[in-house]
Structure formats: C-alpha cells, structure tokens
C-alpha cells in the first residue's frame, strides 16, 4: 500500500510542477509580450524550467510535432545567412 501512495504523490508533484511552469510562462508573457510571442520561445522557456519538450509544447498550446517542424524550419532560416559560399580560386 505504501507503493500506491508514492505513485500518487509523484503524479501530483508532476501536475503541480507543470502548473507552476505554466503560471511562470503566463507571468513572463505579461512582463515581456514581444519575447514570448513566438511558440519556440515559449517552449524553450518552459524547457528551461525543467519540463519535457512534449509537456512544454502542450503548455504552450501546440503539439510536439508542430514544435519539431518549427525547429526544423527555424534551423534552415539560420543556415541561410545571405552570404555566398567561399569558392577556392585557382
């Protein structure tokens, strides 16, 4: 029976932790709305608080698949800096 109580406490602690992380995100959005307008910024903030990527995506109002697609597209935008590759001259 002690094992059942431990499982119940663990799940409640997880729920409390996720709730507190969401409240922190909400407060951060109030203070700096421009910084947290992007979904990736919200997810990164929540990940910094210790949430798993799936939980962070759900708290930010999206799915883990959407976050992965956004990260992939965001990485491509960074790779294209507008500078041409250096070619070797012979």
Secondary structure, 3 states (H helix, E strand, C coil): CHHHHHHHHHHHHHHHHHHHHHHHHHHHHHHCCCCCCCHHHHHHHHHHCCCCHHHHHHHCCCCHHHHHHHHHHHHHHHHCCCCCCCCCCC
